[in-house]
Amino acid sequence: MIRNPVVAGQFYPASASELKAMIAGMVKEEAVKEEAIGLVLPHAGYIFSGPVAGAVISRIKFKDTFIIMGPNHTGAGKPLSIMTEGSWKTPLGEVEIDSELGKKILATSKHLEEDERAHIYEHSIEVQLPFLQYFKPDFKLVPMVFGHPGGAIYKEVGHEIAVAVRELGKEVVIIASSDMSHYEPQASAQEKDMQAIEAILDLNEDELLKRVAESNITMCGYAPAVSLIVAARELGTTGAELVRYQTSGDVTGDYSSVVGYAGIIIKGGGK
């Protein structure tokens, strides 16, 4: 299956030349590169969240495979969905799925299911791809979409990912695709987002789950973030850093109802 883009021309330009030019204005190619096990990246329209994603991606040493976990905004498909065959198309070309790793993760997991339906119209993985293609056109992808089966299961999936990566001896970067607070006043969004960000920086998945629930933090990708923290810790992370945070209000000037965007590097993973 070729998964065709669904938000090209909406979230980012549909023209390859315009898309490359837009990304070029949001990255720093001369930035010092470092080893990363994982990233937390936003997935809104590039005008809003692109500078955050670009700041993070500019800082990392690229691997051949990226595991990208996104939340399920559409409600379609299985609760925990993975694609292990085919490719994803963007205006910058096709990204092949790493079938070897995808099938290993699927075989290792008690929870993930092979399912294309959850991915067809979901934007949270798609918007990451052009930024990655800009730096490395030939990387491979393992896409996963997360519904809402619960915190204990997210943690188990993180463990299963780490086991599969270790057993294959793969070097990967794992991305949790997530925006932060949705449609709250700037001050409230910032306060809640920093609670979630601090838990991620502490690599404390239980605290992240607790804060999301107790403070009603509308972070759409907290589930992928939980799995990322568990996997990164098992794969030997050396710590995490918040690279950039901003809100939609910083772009529009309207701070009455904003969406937050955080870019985080979870470090380590070098051999």
C-alpha positions as CSV (number, residue, x, y, z in Angstrom):
1,M,0.0,0.0,0.0
2,I,1.1,3.5,-0.8
3,R,-0.3,5.8,1.9
4,N,-1.0,9.1,0.1
5,P,-0.7,12.5,1.9
6,V,-4.0,13.9,3.2
7,V,-2.9,17.3,4.6
8,A,-0.5,18.5,1.8
9,G,-1.8,21.9,0.7
10,Q,-3.4,22.4,4.1
11,F,-0.8,21.8,6.9
12,Y,2.1,22.3,4.6
13,P,2.7,23.2,0.9
14,A,1.7,20.6,-1.7
15,S,4.5,21.8,-4.0
16,A,7.9,20.2,-3.4
17,S,9.8,23.4,-4.1
18,E,7.6,25.5,-1.8
19,L,7.7,22.8,0.9
20,K,11.5,22.6,0.8
21,A,11.8,26.4,0.9
22,M,9.4,26.6,3.9
23,I,11.3,23.9,5.8
24,A,14.7,25.6,5.0
25,G,13.4,28.7,6.8
26,M,12.6,26.7,9.9
27,V,15.7,24.6,10.3
28,K,19.4,25.4,11.2
29,E,21.5,23.1,9.0
30,E,24.7,24.2,10.8
31,A,23.4,23.2,14.2
32,V,25.6,20.8,16.2
33,K,24.2,17.3,15.9
34,E,23.8,15.0,18.8
35,E,22.7,11.4,19.5
36,A,19.0,11.0,20.2
37,I,17.0,8.0,21.2
38,G,13.7,9.9,21.0
39,L,11.9,13.2,20.2
40,V,8.7,14.8,21.1
41,L,7.5,16.8,18.1
42,P,4.3,18.8,17.4
43,H,2.1,18.1,14.4
44,A,0.1,21.2,13.6
45,G,0.2,23.3,10.5
46,Y,3.8,24.3,9.8
47,I,3.1,28.0,10.2
48,F,2.3,27.3,13.8
49,S,4.5,24.4,14.9
50,G,7.1,24.1,12.2
51,P,9.7,26.3,13.9
52,V,9.5,24.0,17.0
53,A,9.9,20.8,14.9
54,G,12.6,22.3,12.8
55,A,14.6,23.4,15.9
56,V,14.6,19.9,17.2
57,I,15.3,18.0,14.0
58,S,18.2,20.3,13.2
59,R,20.0,19.1,16.3
60,I,19.9,15.3,15.8
61,K,22.1,12.7,14.2
62,F,19.9,10.8,11.8
63,K,19.4,7.1,11.9
64,D,18.2,4.9,9.1
65,T,14.8,4.2,10.7
66,F,12.4,6.4,12.6
67,I,9.6,4.9,14.7
68,I,6.8,7.5,14.7
69,M,3.9,7.2,17.1
70,G,1.0,9.5,16.8
71,P,-2.4,9.9,18.5
72,N,-5.6,8.8,16.7
73,H,-7.6,11.9,15.9
74,T,-10.0,10.2,13.6
75,G,-11.2,7.3,15.7
76,A,-10.7,5.0,12.7
77,G,-9.1,1.6,13.0
78,K,-7.7,-0.5,15.8
79,P,-6.9,0.9,19.2
80,L,-3.2,0.4,18.7
81,S,-2.3,0.3,15.0
82,I,0.9,-0.4,13.2
83,M,1.7,-0.6,9.5
84,T,4.5,-3.1,8.6
85,E,4.4,-2.9,4.8
86,G,4.2,-0.3,2.0
87,S,5.3,3.3,1.9
88,W,4.1,6.8,2.7
89,K,4.1,9.5,0.1
90,T,4.7,13.2,0.5
91,P,5.5,15.9,-2.0
92,L,9.2,15.2,-1.4
93,G,8.8,11.5,-2.4
94,E,8.1,8.1,-0.8
95,V,9.2,6.9,2.6
96,E,9.5,3.1,2.7
97,I,8.2,1.3,5.8
98,D,10.9,-0.7,7.6
99,S,9.1,-4.1,7.3
100,E,11.8,-6.0,9.3
101,L,11.5,-3.8,12.3
102,G,7.7,-3.3,12.0
103,K,7.1,-7.0,11.8
104,K,9.5,-7.6,14.8
105,I,7.6,-5.1,16.9
106,L,4.3,-6.6,15.9
107,A,5.4,-10.1,16.8
108,T,6.8,-8.9,20.1
109,S,3.7,-6.9,21.1
110,K,0.6,-8.2,22.9
111,H,-1.3,-5.0,22.0
112,L,-0.4,-3.6,18.5
113,E,-2.4,-4.8,15.5
114,E,-1.6,-4.6,11.8
115,D,-4.1,-2.0,10.5
116,E,-4.1,0.5,7.7
117,R,-7.4,2.2,8.4
118,A,-6.2,4.1,11.4
119,H,-3.4,5.7,9.3
120,I,-5.2,6.7,6.1
121,Y,-6.6,10.0,7.3
122,E,-4.4,10.6,10.4
123,H,-2.1,13.6,10.1
124,S,0.1,13.3,13.2
125,I,2.6,11.0,11.5
126,E,2.4,12.5,8.0
127,V,3.5,16.0,9.0
128,Q,6.7,14.8,10.5
129,L,7.9,13.2,7.3
130,P,8.9,16.2,5.1
131,F,11.1,17.6,7.9
132,L,12.9,14.2,8.0
133,Q,13.1,13.9,4.3
134,Y,14.6,17.4,4.0
135,F,17.7,16.1,5.9
136,K,17.7,12.4,4.9
137,P,15.6,11.4,1.8
138,D,16.2,7.7,2.2
139,F,15.2,7.0,5.8
140,K,12.7,4.2,6.7
141,L,9.6,4.5,8.8
142,V,7.6,2.4,11.3
143,P,4.3,4.2,11.8
144,M,2.0,3.6,14.8
145,V,-1.3,5.2,15.8
146,F,-2.5,5.2,19.4
147,G,-6.1,5.2,20.7
148,H,-7.1,5.1,24.3
149,P,-6.6,1.7,25.8
150,G,-4.9,3.0,29.0
151,G,-1.7,4.0,30.7
152,A,-0.5,0.5,31.7
153,I,-0.8,-0.7,28.0
154,Y,1.1,2.4,26.7
155,K,4.0,1.5,29.1
156,E,3.9,-2.2,27.9
157,V,4.1,-1.0,24.3
158,G,7.1,1.1,25.1
159,H,8.8,-2.0,26.6
160,E,7.9,-4.1,23.6
161,I,9.4,-1.5,21.2
162,A,12.6,-1.5,23.2
163,V,12.8,-5.3,23.1
164,A,12.3,-5.5,19.4
165,V,14.9,-2.7,18.7
166,R,17.5,-4.4,20.9
167,E,16.9,-7.9,19.5
168,L,17.4,-6.7,15.9
169,G,20.3,-4.5,16.9
170,K,18.7,-1.5,15.1
171,E,19.7,2.1,15.6
172,V,16.5,4.1,15.5
173,V,15.0,7.4,16.6
174,I,11.6,7.2,18.2
175,I,9.2,10.1,17.8
176,A,6.2,10.8,19.9
177,S,4.0,13.2,17.8
178,S,2.0,15.5,20.1
179,D,0.7,19.0,20.4
180,M,0.3,20.2,24.0
181,S,-2.7,22.1,25.5
182,H,-5.6,22.8,23.1
183,Y,-7.7,26.0,23.1
184,E,-7.0,27.5,26.4
185,P,-5.8,31.0,27.4
186,Q,-2.1,31.5,27.0
187,A,-1.3,31.5,30.8
188,S,-3.3,28.4,31.5
189,A,-1.9,26.5,28.5
190,Q,1.7,27.4,29.5
191,E,1.2,26.4,33.1
192,K,-0.3,23.0,32.2
193,D,2.1,22.3,29.5
194,M,5.1,22.9,31.7
195,Q,3.7,20.3,34.2
196,A,3.7,17.8,31.3
197,I,7.0,18.9,30.0
198,E,8.7,18.6,33.4
199,A,7.5,15.0,33.7
200,I,8.8,14.1,30.3
201,L,12.2,15.8,31.1
202,D,12.3,13.7,34.3
203,L,11.6,10.6,32.1
204,N,8.8,9.8,34.5
205,E,5.9,8.3,32.6
206,D,3.8,7.7,35.7
207,E,4.0,11.4,36.7
208,L,3.0,12.4,33.1
209,L,0.0,10.2,33.2
210,K,-0.9,11.5,36.7
211,R,-0.6,15.2,35.7
212,V,-2.5,14.8,32.4
213,A,-5.4,13.2,34.4
214,E,-5.3,15.5,37.5
215,S,-4.8,18.8,35.7
216,N,-6.9,17.9,32.6
217,I,-4.0,18.6,30.3
218,T,-5.3,18.3,26.7
219,M,-2.0,16.9,25.3
220,C,-3.2,14.8,22.4
221,G,-0.1,12.6,22.2
222,Y,0.5,11.8,25.8
223,A,0.1,8.1,25.1
224,P,2.9,8.0,22.5
225,A,5.0,10.1,25.0
226,V,4.5,7.5,27.7
227,S,5.6,4.7,25.4
228,L,8.6,6.8,24.2
229,I,9.8,7.5,27.8
230,V,9.7,3.7,28.7
231,A,11.4,2.7,25.5
232,A,14.1,5.4,25.7
233,R,14.9,4.5,29.3
234,E,15.3,0.8,28.4
235,L,17.5,1.8,25.4
236,G,19.9,3.8,27.6
237,T,18.9,7.4,27.5
238,T,21.2,9.9,29.2
239,G,18.5,12.6,29.8
240,A,16.2,14.9,28.0
241,E,16.1,18.6,27.0
242,L,13.4,21.0,26.0
243,V,14.6,22.6,22.8
244,R,11.7,25.0,22.1
245,Y,8.2,25.8,23.3
246,Q,5.7,28.2,21.8
247,T,2.0,28.5,21.3
248,S,-0.2,29.4,18.4
249,G,-0.7,32.8,20.0
250,D,2.9,33.5,19.4
251,V,2.1,33.3,15.7
252,T,-1.3,34.8,15.5
253,G,-1.1,37.4,18.4
254,D,-4.3,36.0,19.8
255,Y,-3.6,34.7,23.3
256,S,-7.2,34.1,24.3
257,S,-7.4,30.5,23.0
258,V,-4.1,28.8,22.0
259,V,-2.5,25.5,21.3
260,G,0.9,24.7,22.8
261,Y,3.8,23.1,20.9
262,A,6.9,21.5,22.6
263,G,10.0,20.1,21.0
264,I,12.0,17.8,23.2
265,I,15.2,15.7,22.6
266,I,15.6,12.5,24.6
267,K,19.3,11.9,24.4
268,G,21.7,9.0,24.0
269,G,21.5,6.0,21.8
270,G,25.0,6.2,20.3
271,K,27.1,3.1,20.0
